[in-house]
Amino acid sequence: MSIENLRRCDISKMSVGEIRSLLTREGADKSLLSLLEEDPRVGVKALAKQVGRHLMKEQAEKKRLEGLLSFERRLWGEGRVHVAGVDEAGRGPLAGPVVSAAVILPQGLLLSGLDDSKKLTPQKREELFDLIYQGAVSVGIGMADEDEIDRAGILEATFKAMKKAIAALAVVPDHILVDGMEIPGENVLQTGIVKGDGRSLSIAAASVVAKVTRDRMMIEYDKLFPAYGFARHKGYGTREHIRALEKYGPCRIHRRSFRGVRPA
């Protein structure tokens, strides 16, 4: 039985277990909540309270997500349809590339739980990564490896990675929203947003894509260089990582220009 059929029938003829199973499969809305609240059975009233709490959480989450679209809405209102969020992962580590992502979200797409990648669990990031790729208008990835970082410096290498991510988009963006400062020399109209990964949904999406992409790369590097523990710390300067550097010295993917890698 579907939720629509449940609305039309007398739920008093259904057991509490049947109602619970249906709610688990298909969810509920306010009209169904009203039906449950009218039922005199204790078990159904308990279900109604659960449904009510769930709907309140959904409403609060939708309001939060809508609040993260203020920059995008302003640009959409100006006729800039394809707005790309741009962010990076991996500026601070002692090893591995800096990875940037550019994401163009369609208007109306609200992915529950999407936020600054640093606030999310690895499992949630992986879940959102797949949903972003499924729902986005386009996703672009760019990176700068350890050699580029050592030659140009981490800031310039990050800007290069961001430009590559924007160029990799299948659709030319009308405007880009960048986490932090604007990208020097970028031809596309842009807005730099301080702490943008927590203020713009498009940038949050880019932060998730960049973080998951880089983490997956570091897990693969761990197989090539198992002595350093890259799968655990992703190249950041943890105590474990520093001890491995002291014992084995740097490997091919270490950033030789970074303090902690280069000799004191």
ZITAFEN-V358838 format. One record per backbone hydrogen bond with DSSP energy under -1.0 kcal/mol. NH is the residue of the N-H (numbers start at 0). CO is the residue of the C=O. Records with the same first field share a line. If there is no record, write none. Layout:
NH->CO / CO
This chain:
5->1
6->2
7->3
8->4
12->9
13->10
18->14
19->15
20->16
21->17
22->18
23->19
24->20
25->21
26->22
32->28
33->29
34->30
35->31
36->32
37->33
44->40
45->41
46->42
47->43
48->44
49->45
50->46
51->47
52->48
53->49
54->50
55->51
56->52
57->53
58->54
59->55
60->56
61->57
62->58
63->59
64->60
65->61
66->62
68->65
72->68
73->69
74->70
75->71
76->72
78->75
79->74
80->78
82->80
83->174
84->102
85->176
86->100
88->98
93->234
95->252
97->143
98->88
99->141
100->86
101->139
102->84
103->137
108->105
113->110
118->115
119->116
124->120
125->121
126->122
127->123
128->124
129->125
130->126
131->127
132->128
133->129
134->130
135->131
136->103
137->103
139->101
141->99
143->97
148->144
149->145
150->146
151->147
152->148
156->152
157->153
158->154
159->155
160->156
161->157
162->158
163->159
164->160
165->161
166->162
167->163
168->165
173->81
174->81
175->188
176->83
177->190
178->85
179->192
185->182
190->175
192->177
195->192
197->194
198->195
199->195
200->67
203->199
204->200
205->201
206->202
207->203
208->204
209->205
210->206
211->207
212->208
213->209
214->210
215->211
216->212
217->213
218->214
219->215
220->216
221->217
224->220
227->224
231->228
232->228
233->229
235->232
237->235
241->237
242->238
243->239
244->240
245->241
246->242
247->243
248->244
253->250
254->93
255->253
257->254
260->257
261->257
